[in-house]
Amino acid sequence: MNNLQTDARVMVEVDRYGVATVTLNNPDKHNAFDDAIIAELTSAFTGIANNDDIRVMVLASTGKSFSAGADLGWMKRMAGYSYEENLKDANALAIMLKTLNFMPQATIAKIQGAAFGGAVGLASCCDIVIASEKASFCLSEVKLGLIPATISPYVVNAMGLKACRRYFQTAERFFADKAQHLGLVDEVVSPEALDEAVDKMIRTLLANSPLAMRRAKTLAFDVAYQDIDDKLLQDTSERIAAIRVSQQGQEGLTAFFEKRAPAWQTEVAIDSANNKSKG
């Protein structure tokens, strides 16, 4: 998976450290998406998910806005669709969001500006959301007589039920500091610091065991909201036993006791550690 042409509305780039960047590139329309862009995103996310050499994915966009959500032209077309056509259209969006949410790699959303409607869903599907102080969010669907249906499982999971009961109904615009308070955003930084904040998070992730990170992400999904019973205790015990005897588990423990870097650490992670020690 290499760089795509720069005039594409969805660009994919993978660097030598195994970091994939998926970029919405439709700034003239505030990176609004339609059925074609949804299909391109689904293809990009699926390709990355199936590539074991990719360790981290960043979801970004060009221009002032992260994404305005649904494209107006697409919405106008949908208004004339039958129920069956609308259902097919909605299913395509639902599949794209599910593919993003359950990607095995660590995912980072880089939010530089406005994220409206479905774009809040994109952010909610990512493991880590880093936003500029200028970023803003709005679940605007009810203004148009609609509801944030396909994105709702992910947004409720990110922001919580009480917040969604409000913002699903009010369509109020809220900013990055509020989004962080609600749990939608993990870090808020100045616009000038956004690139470095994302790079720092990438370096943090690349220092960790690729296998352990994948297993840890799956663990979070699998144990969430489960009863703490004998079945869950046995399952979690089996998981830690399996990772301890895995090649990366053995390498990580050995490296720790030998006070050396484990084999999986990339050049960028080692360079970061060296720079810190010099400072």
Long-range contacts (C-beta under 8 A, 24 or more apart in sequence): 1-47, 1-48, 1-51, 1-54, 8-40, 9-36, 9-37, 9-40, 10-37, 10-40, 10-41, 10-44, 12-44, 12-47, 12-48, 14-51, 14-54, 17-55, 17-202, 17-206, 17-266, 17-267, 17-268, 18-53, 18-54, 18-55, 18-56, 18-206, 18-210, 18-266, 19-54, 19-55, 19-56, 19-57, 19-58, 19-202, 19-206, 20-48, 20-51, 20-54, 20-56, 20-57, 20-58, 20-105, 21-57, 21-58, 21-60, 22-48, 22-57, 22-58, 22-59, 22-60, 23-60, 23-61, 23-62, 24-59, 24-60, 24-61, 24-62, 24-66, 24-67, 25-61, 25-62, 26-62, 27-61, 27-62, 27-63, 27-64, 27-65, 28-63, 29-68, 29-71, 30-63, 30-64, 30-65, 30-67, 30-68, 30-114, 31-61, 31-62, 31-63, 31-65, 31-66, 31-67, 31-68, 31-119, 32-67, 32-68, 32-69, 32-70, 32-71, 32-72, 32-74, 33-67, 33-69, 33-70, 33-71, 33-74, 33-118, 34-70, 34-71, 34-73, 34-74, 35-74, 35-89, 35-92, 37-71, 38-92, 38-93, 38-96, 39-92, 39-96, 41-96, 41-100, 42-92, 42-95, 42-96, 42-99, 45-96, 45-99, 45-100, 45-103, 46-99, 48-103, 48-105, 49-99, 49-102, 49-103, 49-104, 49-105, 54-105, 55-105, 55-106, 55-205, 55-206, 55-210, 55-213, 56-105, 56-106, 56-107, 56-108, 56-202, 56-205, 56-206, 57-103, 57-105, 57-106, 57-107, 57-108, 58-107, 58-108, 58-109, 58-110, 58-198, 58-202, 59-100, 59-107, 59-108, 59-109, 59-110, 59-122, 59-126, 60-110, 60-112, 61-110, 61-112, 63-113, 64-112, 64-113, 64-114, 65-112, 65-113, 65-114, 65-115, 66-111, 66-112, 66-113, 66-114, 66-115, 66-119, 66-123, 66-135, 67-114, 67-115, 67-116, 67-118, 67-119, 67-122, 68-114, 68-116, 68-117, 68-119, 69-115, 69-116, 69-117, 69-118, 69-119, 69-120, 69-140, 70-117, 70-118, 75-144, 90-149, 90-150, 93-118, 93-150, 94-150, 97-121, 97-122, 97-125, 97-150, 97-151, 97-154, 100-125, 100-126, 101-125, 101-154, 102-221, 104-214, 104-217, 104-218, 105-213, 105-214, 106-205, 106-213, 106-217, 108-198, 108-201, 108-202, 110-194, 110-198, 111-135, 111-176, 111-185, 112-191, 112-194, 114-138, 116-140, 117-141, 117-148, 117-151, 118-148, 118-150, 118-151, 120-148, 120-151, 120-155, 120-184, 121-148, 121-150, 121-151, 121-154, 121-155, 123-158, 123-184, 123-185, 124-151, 124-154, 124-155, 124-157, 124-158, 124-159, 124-184, 125-154, 127-217, 128-186, 128-187, 128-201, 129-179, 129-184, 129-185, 129-186, 129-187, 130-185, 130-186, 130-187, 130-189, 130-194, 130-197, 130-198, 130-201, 131-176, 131-179, 131-180, 131-185, 131-187, 131-188, 131-189, 131-194, 132-176, 132-188, 132-189, 132-190, 132-191, 132-194, 133-175, 133-176, 133-177, 133-188, 133-189, 133-190, 133-191, 134-176, 134-191, 135-175, 135-176, 135-179, 135-185, 135-188, 136-173, 136-174, 136-175, 136-176, 137-173, 137-174, 137-175, 137-176, 137-179, 137-184, 138-171, 138-172, 138-173, 138-174, 139-164, 139-167, 139-168, 139-171, 140-171, 141-168, 141-171, 142-168, 142-169, 142-170, 142-171, 143-171, 155-184, 158-182, 158-183, 158-184, 159-183, 159-184, 202-268, 203-268, 203-269, 203-272, 206-265, 206-266, 206-268, 206-269, 207-265, 207-269, 207-272, 207-273, 209-248, 209-249, 209-251, 209-252, 209-262, 209-264, 210-248, 210-264, 211-243, 211-246, 211-247, 211-248, 211-249, 212-243, 212-248, 212-249, 212-252, 215-239, 215-243
